[in-house]
Amino acid sequence: MAAPPWMRRWTTVRAELQSVRSRVLATTIACMAITLTLVGGITHYLQLADLEHRIERDIEQEVSELQRLAERGPLGRETRVPDGPEPVEGEPFTDVDQLLYTFMTTTVPGEYENFMVILDGQPAYEYLGESRSRLDHPERVGAVQDRAQARQTVIFDHELDGERLRLGVIDVSLPTDDRTAYLVIGTDLGAQRELIFDSWWRYMGISAGMLVIGGVIAYFLVGRVTAPITRLREAAQGITVDDLQQRVPVAQDDSDVGQLAQHFNYMLDRIEGGFDQQRQFLDDAAHELRTPLTILHGNLELMDAEDPADVEETRSMLLDEIERMNRLVEDLLLLAKSQRSDFIRVQSVEVHEFLETTMERLPALGDRDWRLEGTATGQAVADRQRLTQAVLQLAANAVKFSHPGDVIALGAAWAAAPDDVVAVTGAASRRFLELWVRDTGIGIAPADQKRIFERFGRAEAGRTVEGSGLGLAIVTAIAEGHGGAVRLRSEAGRGSTFTLWLPERPPTESDRATAH
C-alpha cells in the first residue's frame, strides 16, 4: 500500500532537516545568533555602566564649578539678586543666596538634567520647562532634606510617579552666611536607561532581520559547498552489486568536500575493478575446474571394474588429475592471500647471498645451462620467501618452454627504473633492484606477451597449454606486493627475459593510502 502524500512530504522534509546542509546551516545561524547577542548585550551593558559613571562625573563637575564660582566672585551686575545686596565684582561671595542665584543664571543644565536651590528648607530657584523633571515636589524635597549632610555631596536615586531620578545634593555653606542652602542636581536616570533599552530592542530586531537575510544567503552558499556531499549520498544510494557505474560529479577538486568526492570515485573505481576481476576470476576458475572434473567423471564411467589393468590405468589418471586440481586450488588460495596486508613480510635481504642460495636450487628443475650473472651486492628490503617463490616460478616456466642445453640465467643489479615502472608503482625513489630470469627458449609472440600475465592466461603460439595459467599472475602479485612491477622482453625463437623491478624500500600502508 502506497504511503499517503502527506507522509511522503514529511519524509522528504525530515530527510532535508537531517541533511548535512541543514545541520551546517543551523550551526552557522546559531553561532551568528550567539555572537550577535553577546556583542549587543556586552555593548549595551557597558553603556548602562558608563551611564552611571557619567552621571556621577557630571555631578562632580557641577560641584567643582560651584566652588570656583564661590572663590572667584561675581562677574558683573547681572548676577545681582532682585531686592538683594549688590555684589562686589571680583571678590568672593558673602551671600549664599547671591551665589546660588549667580550659578543658576550662568549654568545651563543638560538635556536630562535640572537644577534646584533649597534655601532654609524651601525651594528657591528651579529651571522650568516641559522637558525638565520637576524637583520641587514636596515628597522629593523631603527626601532631599532627609538625605542631605553638612559639607558633603550626597548622591542617591529617587523614584516618584514612575520617574526615576539620580539626585545629587550639594551642601552650600559660606562663613559669612548662616542660612542653610542646598544645590540639587537631578538627572533623569530612568529616561536615559529607557533609551539604552530601546536601543537594545532595536538592535535585536535588526539582528533578527540580518540573521534571516544571512540565513538565506548561507542556505545557498552551504548548498553549493555541500552539493558534492549530496551527490555523494545520492550516488551511494544508487549503487548496487549489479550497478557500480555511479560516479559523483566533481566541480571543484581543490576543496575538502571535492577531494572527498574524488576519493569516493577512486574507491568506486577500485571496487568496480575488484568486482570485475572477481567475476572474471570465478568464470575462469569454474572453466578450469570443469575440465578435470569432466575427465574424472568420464573416466569413472568408462572404467571396467572387472579389468584390473583398466582400473589401475584409470586410477593413475585420476590421481594425476586430482594432483593438478590441488595445484590449481593452492594457486587460487595464494592469489587470494595476495590481497591481504600481510602477504608480504619484509626483512633485510643480502642480495648476493640470496642469488647464490636460490641458484643452488635451480638445477633440480631441469637439464639446462644454468648461469648466474649480474650479481648485485647490498641490502634489499623484501620478503625473502616470496622472492624465492617468484624466481622459482619464472625458472620453472623457462624450463618448460626451452630445450635441454638452453641457457637460463639468473641475475640482479641496482638500476634506475624505466619511466613506465615508476609511473605504475608510484615509488618515491627511482633506485630499484632489477631481478631477472633470462632464457634462450622458444620465446613469446608479441600478441601473447600481455595476455600471459592474466589469470588463466596462456600463450598458444608455439607453446603447450599445460598448467593452470596462474604462475605469472602469482609472480605479478608478489612484485606488486613489494610495490614493484614485472616486465617482459621476448622474441619468438630467441628466448625471453622476465624482470622484477623492486623499489629500494617497499611502500607502507600509509604510502598506499596517500597514493590512492
C-alpha positions in Angstrom: 0.0 0.0 0.0 1.4 3.3 -1.1 2.1 5.9 1.6 -0.2 9.0 1.6 1.1 12.2 0.1 1.5 14.0 3.5 3.6 11.1 4.8 5.9 11.3 1.7 6.2 15.0 2.1 7.0 14.6 5.8 9.6 12.0 5.0 11.2 14.4 2.5 11.2 17.3 5.0 12.6 15.1 7.7 15.4 13.9 5.4 16.2 17.6 4.5 16.2 18.6 8.2 18.7 15.7 8.9 20.9 16.5 6.0 24.4 17.9 6.3 23.3 21.1 4.6 20.6 21.7 7.3 22.9 20.9 10.2 25.7 23.1 8.9 23.1 25.9 8.3 21.7 25.5 11.8 25.1 25.6 13.3 26.1 28.7 11.3 22.9 30.5 12.3 23.2 29.5 15.9 26.8 30.8 16.0 25.8 34.0 14.3 22.9 34.5 16.8 25.1 33.8 19.8 27.7 36.2 18.5 25.3 39.0 17.8 23.6 38.5 21.1 26.8 38.6 23.0 28.1 41.6 21.2 24.9 43.6 21.6 24.5 42.5 25.3 28.0 43.4 26.2 27.9 46.7 24.3 24.6 47.8 26.0 25.7 46.6 29.4 28.8 48.8 29.0 26.6 51.7 28.0 24.5 51.2 31.2 27.7 51.1 33.3 29.0 54.2 31.6 25.7 56.0 32.2 26.2 55.5 36.0 29.7 56.8 35.9 28.8 59.7 33.6 26.1 61.0 35.9 28.4 60.9 38.8 31.1 62.7 36.8 28.6 65.4 35.8 27.6 66.0 39.4 31.2 66.2 40.5 31.8 68.7 37.7 28.9 70.9 38.8 30.4 70.8 42.4 33.8 72.0 41.0 32.2 74.8 39.0 30.2 76.0 42.1 33.4 76.0 44.2 35.3 78.0 41.6 32.4 80.5 41.3 32.3 81.0 45.0 36.0 81.6 45.2 36.1 83.9 42.1 33.2 86.1 43.0 30.6 87.7 40.8 31.4 88.8 37.2 29.0 91.7 36.8 25.8 93.4 37.9 23.7 90.9 36.0 24.3 88.5 38.9 22.5 90.6 41.4 19.6 89.1 43.2 16.4 91.2 43.0 15.9 93.1 46.2 19.2 91.8 47.4 22.6 93.3 48.2 24.7 94.4 45.3 27.7 92.0 44.9 31.2 93.3 44.6 32.8 92.2 41.4 36.0 90.1 41.8 35.6 89.3 45.4 34.3 86.0 47.0 30.6 85.7 47.6 29.4 86.6 51.1 25.7 85.9 50.4 24.7 82.3 49.7 21.5 83.4 48.0 23.6 85.6 45.7 26.0 82.7 45.0 23.3 80.2 44.1 21.4 82.8 42.0 24.5 83.5 40.0 25.1 79.8 39.5 21.6 79.3 38.3 21.7 82.2 35.8 25.1 81.3 34.4 24.9 77.5 34.2 22.7 75.6 31.7 21.7 72.0 32.7 22.0 69.2 30.2 19.2 67.6 28.3 18.2 65.2 31.0 19.3 67.4 34.0 17.6 70.0 36.1 18.8 72.3 39.0 17.0 73.4 42.1 18.1 75.5 45.1 16.7 74.8 48.5 17.2 77.8 50.9 16.2 77.4 54.5 14.2 74.3 53.8 12.2 75.8 50.9 12.7 75.6 47.1 14.0 79.0 45.9 15.1 78.6 42.3 14.5 75.9 39.6 14.7 75.6 35.9 11.2 75.2 34.5 10.2 73.6 31.2 8.2 70.7 29.7 11.3 68.7 29.2 12.6 69.2 32.7 11.9 66.9 35.6 10.2 68.8 38.4 12.3 68.8 41.5 10.1 70.9 43.8 7.6 68.2 44.6 7.1 68.1 48.4 7.9 64.4 48.6 11.1 64.9 46.6 12.1 68.0 48.6 11.5 66.0 51.8 13.7 63.1 50.5 16.5 65.6 49.7 16.3 67.2 53.2 16.4 63.7 54.8 19.4 62.7 52.9 21.4 65.9 52.9 24.5 66.1 55.1 26.6 69.1 56.1 29.7 69.8 54.0 29.1 66.7 51.8 27.7 65.8 48.5 25.2 63.0 48.7 24.1 61.1 45.6 21.0 58.8 45.6 18.1 57.6 43.5 14.6 58.6 44.0 11.5 57.3 42.2 8.2 59.2 42.1 5.2 58.5 39.8 7.3 56.1 37.7 10.0 58.7 37.2 13.4 57.6 38.5 15.9 60.4 39.1 19.5 60.3 40.2 19.8 63.2 42.7 23.0 64.9 43.8 22.5 67.1 46.9 25.4 69.6 47.4 25.6 71.4 50.7 26.4 75.1 50.0 27.9 76.9 53.1 29.5 80.3 53.4 31.4 81.5 56.5 29.6 84.9 56.2 26.1 83.5 55.8 24.4 81.3 58.4 21.5 80.2 56.2 21.1 76.5 55.1 21.3 76.1 51.4 21.5 73.1 49.1 22.0 72.8 45.3 20.1 69.8 44.0 21.1 68.4 40.6 18.5 65.9 39.3 19.3 63.6 36.3 16.6 61.6 34.7 18.2 58.2 35.0 15.1 56.2 34.0 14.7 58.1 30.7 18.3 57.5 29.7 18.1 53.8 30.7 15.0 53.6 28.6 16.9 54.9 25.6 19.5 52.2 26.1 16.9 49.5 26.4 15.1 50.8 23.3 18.5 50.7 21.5 18.8 47.1 22.7 15.5 46.0 21.3 16.1 47.9 18.0 19.5 46.1 17.8 17.8 42.7 18.4 15.2 43.5 15.8 17.9 44.5 13.2 20.0 41.4 14.2 17.0 39.1 13.7 16.4 40.6 10.3 20.1 40.2 9.4 20.0 36.6 10.7 17.1 35.9 8.3 19.0 37.5 5.4 22.2 35.9 6.4 20.4 32.5 6.8 19.0 32.8 3.3 22.4 33.6 1.8 24.1 30.9 3.9 21.5 28.4 2.7 22.5 28.8 -0.9 26.3 29.1 -0.1 26.2 26.0 2.2 24.2 24.2 -0.5 27.0 24.9 -3.0 29.6 23.7 -0.5 27.7 20.6 0.4 26.5 19.8 -3.1 29.2 17.2 -3.5 28.1 15.5 -0.3 24.5 15.5 -1.5 25.6 14.0 -4.8 27.8 11.5 -2.9 24.8 10.4 -0.9 22.6 10.1 -4.0 25.4 8.1 -5.7 25.8 5.8 -2.7 22.0 5.2 -2.7 22.1 4.3 -6.4 25.0 1.8 -6.0 24.1 -1.9 -6.1 26.1 -5.0 -6.6 24.7 -5.1 -10.2 25.4 -1.4 -10.9 28.7 0.1 -9.9 28.7 2.7 -12.7 27.5 5.6 -10.5 30.1 8.4 -10.0 30.0 11.7 -8.1 30.5 14.8 -10.3 33.4 16.8 -9.0 33.1 20.5 -9.9 36.0 21.8 -7.7 38.6 19.3 -6.6 40.7 21.8 -4.5 38.3 21.8 -1.6 38.0 19.2 1.2 34.5 18.2 0.1 35.6 18.0 -3.6 38.5 15.8 -2.6 36.2 13.6 -0.6 34.0 13.1 -3.7 37.1 12.5 -5.8 38.4 9.8 -3.3 34.9 8.3 -3.3 35.1 8.0 -7.1 38.5 6.4 -6.8 37.1 3.9 -4.3 34.3 3.1 -6.6 36.8 2.5 -9.4 38.7 0.1 -7.3 35.6 -1.7 -6.1 34.3 -2.0 -9.7 37.7 -3.2 -10.8 37.7 -5.7 -8.0 34.2 -6.9 -8.8 35.1 -7.3 -12.5 38.2 -9.2 -11.6 36.3 -11.4 -9.2 33.6 -12.2 -11.8 36.3 -13.0 -14.4 38.2 -15.0 -11.9 35.2 -17.0 -10.9 34.3 -17.6 -14.5 37.8 -18.7 -15.4 38.2 -20.9 -12.2 34.8 -22.6 -13.0 36.0 -23.2 -16.5 39.4 -24.6 -15.4 37.9 -26.8 -12.7 35.2 -28.1 -15.0 37.8 -29.8 -17.3 39.4 -32.1 -14.7 36.0 -32.8 -13.1 34.8 -33.9 -16.6 37.8 -36.1 -17.1 37.3 -37.6 -13.7 33.6 -38.2 -14.4 34.2 -39.6 -17.9 37.0 -42.0 -16.9 35.0 -43.3 -14.0 32.0 -44.0 -16.3 34.2 -45.8 -18.9 36.3 -47.8 -16.4 35.8 -51.5 -16.5 35.7 -52.5 -12.8 36.3 -56.2 -13.8 39.6 -55.4 -15.6 42.4 -54.8 -13.1 44.6 -53.2 -15.8 41.9 -50.7 -16.7 41.3 -50.0 -13.0 45.0 -49.3 -12.4 45.3 -47.1 -15.5 42.2 -45.1 -14.6 43.4 -44.8 -11.0 46.7 -43.4 -12.2 45.0 -40.9 -14.5 42.5 -39.8 -11.8 45.3 -39.3 -9.2 47.2 -37.1 -11.8 44.0 -35.0 -12.4 43.4 -34.7 -8.6 47.0 -33.5 -8.2 46.5 -30.9 -10.9 43.3 -29.8 -9.2 45.2 -29.5 -5.9 47.9 -27.3 -7.5 45.2 -25.2 -9.0 43.4 -24.7 -5.7 46.7 -23.9 -3.9 47.4 -21.3 -6.6 43.9 -19.8 -6.1 44.4 -19.6 -2.4 47.8 -18.0 -2.9 46.3 -15.3 -5.2 43.5 -14.7 -2.7 46.1 -14.2 0.1 47.9 -11.7 -2.1 45.1 -9.2 -1.4 45.9 -9.3 2.3 48.2 -6.8 4.0 50.4 -9.5 5.5 51.0 -11.2 2.1 54.5 -9.5 2.1 56.6 -9.6 5.2 59.7 -7.6 4.6 63.1 -8.0 6.1 66.6 -7.1 5.2 67.9 -9.4 2.5 71.6 -9.5 1.3 71.2 -9.6 -2.5 74.4 -11.5 -3.4 73.7 -14.2 -0.8 70.1 -14.5 -1.9 71.2 -15.1 -5.6 73.7 -17.8 -4.7 71.3 -19.6 -2.4 68.5 -19.5 -5.0 70.9 -20.6 -7.7 71.7 -23.7 -5.8 68.0 -24.8 -6.1 67.5 -24.2 -9.8 69.4 -27.1 -11.5 66.9 -29.5 -10.0 64.2 -28.0 -12.2 65.8 -29.4 -15.4 68.8 -30.1 -17.6 69.7 -26.6 -18.7 72.8 -24.4 -18.9 72.3 -22.6 -15.6 74.2 -19.4 -15.2 74.5 -16.6 -12.5 75.1 -13.1 -13.9 74.9 -9.6 -12.8 75.4 -10.4 -9.1 74.5 -7.2 -7.2 75.5 -6.6 -3.7 74.0 -4.7 -0.8 70.9 -5.0 1.3 67.3 -5.0 -0.1 64.1 -4.7 2.0 61.9 -7.5 0.8 60.1 -10.8 1.6 62.8 -13.4 1.0 60.4 -16.4 0.7 58.1 -14.6 -1.7 61.1 -13.5 -3.9 62.3 -17.1 -3.9 58.9 -18.3 -4.9 58.7 -15.8 -7.8 62.2 -16.7 -9.1 61.4 -20.4 -8.9 58.2 -19.9 -10.8 60.0 -17.9 -13.6 62.7 -20.5 -13.7 60.2 -23.4 -14.0 58.4 -21.5 -16.8 61.8 -21.1 -18.5 62.5 -24.8 -18.2 59.0 -25.7 -19.5 59.5 -23.6 -22.7 63.1 -24.3 -23.5 65.2 -27.3 -24.5 68.0 -29.2 -22.9 71.2 -27.3 -23.2 69.5 -23.9 -23.5 70.8 -21.1 -21.3 68.7 -20.0 -18.3 70.4 -17.1 -16.4 69.6 -15.5 -13.0 70.9 -12.0 -12.2 70.3 -8.8 -10.3 71.5 -5.3 -10.4 70.7 -1.9 -8.8 69.4 0.4 -11.5 67.2 3.4 -12.3 63.7 2.0 -13.2 62.1 2.9 -16.5 59.6 5.7 -16.5 56.7 3.4 -17.0 57.6 1.3 -14.0 58.0 4.5 -11.8 54.6 5.8 -13.1 52.9 2.5 -12.3 54.4 1.8 -8.9 54.4 5.5 -7.7 57.7 4.9 -5.9 59.3 7.8 -4.2 62.8 6.8 -5.4 63.9 5.7 -8.9 66.5 3.3 -7.4 65.2 -0.2 -7.9 66.6 -3.7 -7.6 66.4 -5.3 -11.1 66.0 -9.1 -10.7 65.7 -11.1 -13.9 65.4 -14.6 -15.2 66.6 -15.0 -18.9 66.3 -18.0 -21.2 67.1 -18.8 -24.8 64.0 -20.9 -25.3 61.2 -20.6 -27.8 60.2 -17.1 -26.8 56.7 -15.5 -26.8 54.9 -14.0 -29.7 54.1 -10.2 -29.3 50.3 -10.9 -29.4 50.6 -13.2 -26.3 53.1 -11.1 -24.2 50.4 -9.2 -22.3 47.8 -12.0 -22.0 50.1 -14.4 -20.3 50.2 -12.2 -17.1 46.4 -12.5 -16.8 44.9 -15.2 -14.5 44.4 -18.4 -16.5 46.1 -16.7 -19.5 48.3 -18.8 -21.7 50.3 -18.2 -24.9 49.1 -20.6 -27.6 51.5 -19.9 -30.4 54.5 -22.2 -30.0 53.6 -23.3 -26.5 51.6 -26.1 -24.9 48.6 -25.4 -22.7 49.9 -27.3 -19.6 49.5 -25.7 -16.2 46.8 -23.6 -14.6 47.8 -20.3 -16.2 48.3 -18.8 -12.7 52.1 -18.9 -12.4 52.8 -15.5 -13.9 49.8 -14.0 -12.1 51.4 -15.1 -8.8 54.7 -13.6 -9.8 52.9 -10.3 -10.7 51.1 -10.3 -7.3 54.5 -10.8 -5.5 56.1 -7.9 -7.4 53.1 -5.6 -6.8 53.1 -6.6 -3.1 56.7 -5.2 -2.9 55.5 -2.0 -4.6 57.1 -3.1 -7.9 56.3 -4.5 -11.3 57.1 -7.3 -13.8 58.3 -6.5 -17.3 59.0 -8.9 -20.2 61.3 -8.7 -23.2 60.9 -11.6 -25.6 61.2 -12.6 -29.2 59.8 -15.7 -30.7 62.5 -18.3 -31.3 65.2 -16.3 -29.4 64.1 -16.5 -25.8 62.6 -14.4 -23.1 63.7 -12.2 -20.1 61.3 -11.7 -17.2 62.4 -8.8 -14.9 61.1 -8.0 -11.5 61.6 -4.2 -10.7 61.5 -3.9 -6.9 61.8 -0.5 -5.2 64.6 0.1 -2.7 62.0 0.4 0.0 58.6 -1.2 -0.3 55.7 1.2 0.3 53.9 1.2 3.7 50.2 1.1 4.2 50.2 4.9 4.7 52.1 5.3 1.5 49.5 3.3 -0.4 46.7 5.3 1.2 48.3 8.6 0.2 48.9 7.4 -3.4 45.2 6.5 -3.7 
